[in-house]
């Protein structure tokens, strides 16, 4: 019995010691899963217990990969929020150096401006644009539309968007007249319309009351005269309304800021008002190719700053006013194709700055009071077409070919030049040449005007 008892005791001691040895490895198996990377990553995404993930089939890794992909699907609902981004490329179509207001960019493109061109670049091709330096967006301050398609429609919405413009120009744009919104009318300081916009009215132009510069050329204007256009433009400095079929008379009142006036090639009638000579800052005056009558104002010399005067191709009469001698800065004087009479004033030869002098096709008479030195100093000199005008052959050489005859000892033309033919023309037949040979032997200089 004793040996059996000993064997039982040994067995009991061995069974009690085995759990003590296995307990230590069991602790290591518990802590190890905490260090496995896959467990923390799915836990914020999935509420599924970890032991279920561990118990899944081999296809579970793709499922775990799919579950993390579903949160990126949270940006997917934001895709509609990103749908406004397609316009963003259009606003960023210009280089990053340009940040034109996106609304103005869309308005420009509706007017035919190339989408790939930066409107704020220094030299935009085709259409000329100038931008300010505003931030965060720049804005247009000058727009010139040139050679436009007739299909372009200037929508009121687009024009309202461009209410920062200070200068607007149309060159060869045969579109219909546009309706300018009040915002743009108030902002404009310069407006040009050359062979564009069909036919304008004086009332339409008169609304541009804040202009300092107005140019309309090659466009018919339906108005009773310049007064209805200009009366409200109190800031105007330069006005050019040329080849516009404008009728009526010149204004009796002028805004004192005017520096340049050009009403050439119209249908204006009546006299040149004396009030125009009160514009002390006027430097340019062109009233050529109208139907003006009467005489040149005697106070024309009050325009002390004037450099260019043209009354050509009218029906003015009377003498050249002596007050012209008071203008030291006169460079260009064109009195051609009128009915001016009297003698050519000698003071013109003392105007050292004069470079262009055209007196042709008038009724001047007597001896021209100019010597060869003065004539050679001129860039252009024309006196032909004055049948009673002549030159002193001892002072002026016939080689200058002035188109007028030399004077006799009494100051009268020896023989008026034949205005019906030029010296370059050949005779039609021999009989004509023989019969005229004696007559032409007395001519000095050609019948046509030669520029010196």
ABEGO torsion letter per residue (X at the ends): XAAAAAAAAAAAAAAAAAAAAAAAAAAAAAAAAAABAAAAAAAAABABBAAAAAABBAAAAAAAAAAAAAAAAAAAAAAAAAAAAAAAAAAAABBAABBBBAAAAAAAAAAGBBAABBAABABBBGBBBBBBABOABBBBABBBBBGBBAABBBBAAAAAAAAABABBBBBGBABBBBBBBAAAAAABABBBBBGBGEBBBAAAAAABAABABBBBBGBBBBBAEAAAAAAABAABABBBBBGAGBBEBBBABBBAABABBBABGBABBEBBBAAAAABAABABBBABGBABBEBBBAAAAABAABABBBABGBABBEBBBAAAAABAABABBBABGBABBEBBBAAAAABAABABBBABGBABBEBBABBAAAAAABABBBABGBAABBBBAAABBAAAGAGBBBBBAAGBBABBBBAABBAABBBABAAAAAAAAAAAAABBEBABBBBX
